[in-house]
C-alpha cells in the first residue's frame, strides 16, 4: 500500500530522530569502535627455587648461582626484581575486530645484578613476557580472555601488533572495559645455553687477568743481552706469545661489552703486552740467529786460556742451536782425536757429510779436517801392520772404509783400497807364517790348523786375496813332511806314531785332493803296515799301567822339553792373536816351568819367541783394558742420562781402578775420568734423595717431617753444586708434594713452607686439598696459620702491597679459602 507523501516524510523524520537518540544513549558502542588502552604497574621478584629442574625456574637458579659466585653470597640469599609499566592498546571496531598493541615502559632490574665489577642487567633481563588480557562489560561481565604467551617484548617497536580478535556483538550491552589480569616475565630454554656462555666468558675474562699478569712477570725476567739464557728466555717469549694468543681469542670478547666496561683493563694491557712480546720476538729471532757463532767465539776464548772443559761444553751447546756448525764439530773432533776416540770423530763427520748438504762457507774446513783424520788413521793402520798387528790395522781401515761409504760428500781416496788389501794379505800371510813355523818345528797338526785357517780366510776375502796357491803349496809341503816323519817313525820302531802320521796324511790328501794336494805314497797301505808292526811289537812288551798321568816327565829330554815349549808358545800366540790374553798368559806360565827347569833361555829362538809372546799378551791386555774402560764410559753416560747416579758411580770407580792398573799401556784415561768427577756429586745427591725417600715411607707425621727436612737438604745440595749443568733435574718440595696425591704430605708441606718464608705455592697446595674433598672447616686452623704467616713474610718483602686486593687476586674470593683470606687480611701489620 502506498502511503501519502506527508506520511512518508513523517516516517523518515522519526527514523532520524531515533538514530540520534540511540547515538546519544549508547556511548560504549561509539567508544568500542575507536581505541581502548589500559596500563599496569608490574613488579616481579626472582628467587632461588630448590625444586626447579627445567625451563625458566632452572635458568633463574643458574643466574642466581652465577651472582652468588660473583658477590660471595649464598645462592639462597640472592634475588633480583623487575619494575616496569605495561601498556596494552586495542584498535578496531566490533564488526571488523580488534588489534592488540603492547608497550613496556620504565623497565628496570634491581637487586643482585652485579658479578664482581660487571653489571649484568642486560644479560639478566628475561626475553619473554606472558599476558592475560580480560575484556569485560560495564557490569564486569567477562566478554573474552586473550592469553598472549612468549612475547619477545624487547623486539617490539611502536606500531607492531601482537594479535587480532573479535567480540560477539550480541553479548555487548553498553560500554566495554579492558584490563591486564596477569603478567609474567620468564626465560626460555635457550637461556640455559646463554648462561653457560656467560659463565665461560666471565671465567675466561678473570683468567685472562691472571694470565696477563703472568705474561708481565715473564717479560720482566727476560734479558736479550744475556746469551747464556737466550734459549730459556726464548721459551719464555714463546710462552708469552701463547698466552697473549689465547687471551686474544678468549670467548669473553664476543659476550662481554668491553667497549663499555672493561674494569680490569684487559684490552689495554693486552695491546701493551702484545706489542712488547712482538718486539722481543723480533729481538730474539736476531739473537738466536747469531747465538751459535757467539757461543763458538766464547768457547775459543776459553780454549785460548786453557779452560778446555768449558770450551767443549760451549761447543756442544753450539750444536744444540745449530747442528750444522762445522767449526764446532771440528773442535770437538780434534778433542776426540786427542783423547784417542777417532771412531767418535768419524761417526760425527759421517753424519755431517752424508746426504745433508754442508754449508758452503764451511765445506772446505770440513773436507780438510776429514782429510787429516783419514791420514791419521791410515798412519795408525800402517804402524800396526808394520808391527805385525794386522788385525788392529784392518779394524782401523774397516772403520775408515765405513766412513767413506757413508760420507757421500767426501771422495774416498784410492789409497784406502790398497791399504785394506795389504792388511787382508798380511792377515793371510800371518796364518801362513805360523803354519810354516809349526812345519819347521815338525808340529804338523798345528801347521795344518794354521794353513787351513789361512785357506778359510782367503776364501772369505777373495776380493782382496785372489788365489790360494800359496796355501795349497804349503799343504803339499806338510803332506811331504808327514811322509818324511813317517819314514823316521818306522826306522825308530815307533809304530804308533807311524800309524797316526799315516792316518793324518791320508786325511789331508783326501780333503784337499781336488785342490791338487797329492800323497807320494798310499797312506792307507802305510797305515795297515804300521798297524801290523804295532801289534807285533805289543806282543813283545810287558804292559805298564800308570796310576796318574804325568804332567812333566822326569825322563823328558831337553829336546822334548824344547818341543813342548814351542808347542805352548804356538798355542799362546794363537790365543793372544784371537784376543784371549788370559788363556795366552796361562800357556806362557806353563811353558816357563819347562824353560826354567831345562834352562831353555839359552835357546835364542825360544827366548825371542817368549819375549814376543809376552809383549803380545801385554798389548792385548792393554787393548782389552782400553775396551773395558770405553765400555764403562759408555755405561756411565747412559746411567747419567737415565738418572742412575749410583750405578754410574760404581762404573766410574771401577774405571779409575782399571786405569790406575794400566800403567804400562801407551794410553791413559786420567783426563777423561777427571772430567767425569761430577758423577761423585750426582751419586751423593742421589743418596740424599734415597734418604729422604726412606723417611717419606716412615711411619706417621714424624716420617713426613723428616722427609721434608732431608728433601730440603738434597735440594740445597743440588743447587749449591749446580748439578743442573750436568743434565740432572730436581723437583722442588712444592712440585713433589703437588704430584704425590698424599694429602698428609701436602698439609705438612704447607706448614713447612708457611714457616720458611713467602711461598705463593701454599695457595696451590690448598687447592689440591680442596680437590681431594677436604671441607674448609677441616682446614680452618691450618688456613688461619698459613694466612698469618704469609701476611708476615710478604709484608717484610713488599710492605706497600694492598692486602685486600692482593688476597682477592690470589684466591679469587674462593669461599673454600675464606679462612685463609680473612687471616691474611687480619694479620697484615
Secondary structure, 3 states (H helix, E strand, C coil): CCCCHHHHHHHHHHHHHHHHHHHHHCHHHHHHCCEEEEEEEEEEEEECCCCCCCHHHHHHHHHHHHHHHHHCCCHHHCEEEEEEEEEEEEEEECCCEEEEEEEEEEEEEEECCEECCEECHHHHCCCEEEEEEEEEECCCCEEEEEEEEEECHHHCCCCCEEEEECCCHHHCCCCEEEEEEEEEEECCCHHHHHHHHHHHHHHHHHHHHHHHHHHHHHHHCCCCCCHHHHHHHHHHHHHHHHHHHHHHCCHHHHCCCCCCCCCCCHHHHHHHHHHHHHHHHHHHHHHHHCHHHHHHHHHHHHHHCCCHHHHHHHHHHHHHHCCCCHHHHHHHHHHHHHCCCHHHHHHHHHHHCCCCCCCHHHHHHHHHHHHHHHHHHHHHHHHHHHCCCHHHHHHHHHHHHHHHHHCCCCCCCCHHHHHHHHHHHHHHHHHHHHHHHHHHCCCHHHHHHHHHHHHHHHHHCCCCCCCCHHHHHHHHHHHHHHHHHHHHHHHCCCHHHHHHHHHHHHHHHHHCCCCCCCCCCCHHHHHHHHHHHHHHHHCCCCCCCCCCCCCCCCCCCHHHHHHHHHHHHHHHHHHHHCCCHHHHHHHHHHHHHHHHHCCHHHCHHHHHHHHHHHHHHHHHHHHHHHHHHHHHHHHHHHHHHHCCHHHHHHHHHHHHHHHHHCCCCCCCCHHHHHHCCHHHHHHHHHHHHHHHHHHHCCCHHHHHHHHHHHHHHHHHHHHHCCHHHHCCCCCCHHHHHHHHCCHHHHHHHHHHHHHHCCCCHHHHHHHHHHHCCCCCCCCHHHHHHHHHHHHHHHHHHCCCCCHHHHHHHHHCCCHHHHHHHHHHHHCCC
